[in-house]
């Protein structure tokens, strides 16, 4: 049995981060184990992990964050306030506010880019003074190096989540591989269209082009990289070259038959790989 609660963490006058915290009913079940901090993709929220967390929080405390401007988090009404660096700052501040002693960071896509930045500056940012980072799980990770899209593709992405129909098309035909003939979980598309305007536009406009690779070689914890066989956004070979080869000791696992959103497409495989990784720490 598990229990869940929500905490709203006010970081600035215009930034409040929503944290969904789940754990076993008995504190003894997770005592001595790290907490897992989950970071969602561009278009997601804490709900991105809805099919994964219930199986992990039976033994571990989990903390699923909504990035600023997504889910139930608030964010500034300025277009330039949603950089990867700003998101990483929020994650670090949230970890401090929650007084987490030991953590494993778990990031998906954009969330994995943020996780890599947080991990690479763990001690230089000061968050490592009170909290121990014990591992990193990167799913379909966006690389820390810049990605520049052609103008037409960039414009398409800027409007991908404009309405229900466009978001549903992207979710079924680009982000997942197993929902052609069945319904997506409602939260997937709902989260996409409910993101604040500047949060929705930031990733294709400038955040995917942000270079946060400067200290990536300083990551010194075990790293599991989960690529997806049918990922159209971050193909396996790009993940291997742009992520795995840049992080010392990173281990790559490919999830068969999964698309980009593996926590939705292949939740059982994601849970199995995370648990095996945690057992190895």
Secondary structure, 3 states (H helix, E strand, C coil): CEEEEEEEEEEECCEEEEEEEEEECCHHHCCCCCEEEEECCCCCCHHHHCCCHHHHCCCCCEEEECCCCCCCCCCCCCCCCCCHHHHHHHHHHHHHHCCCCEEEEEEECHHHHHHHHHHHCCCCCCHHHCCEEEEEEEECCCCCCCCCCCHHHHHHHHCCCCCHHHHHHHHHHHHCCCCCCCCCCHHHHHHHHHCCHHHHHHHHHCHHHCCCCCCHHHCCCEEEEEEECCCCCCCHHHHHHHCHHHCCCCEEEEECCCCCCHHHHCHHHHHHHHHHHHHHC
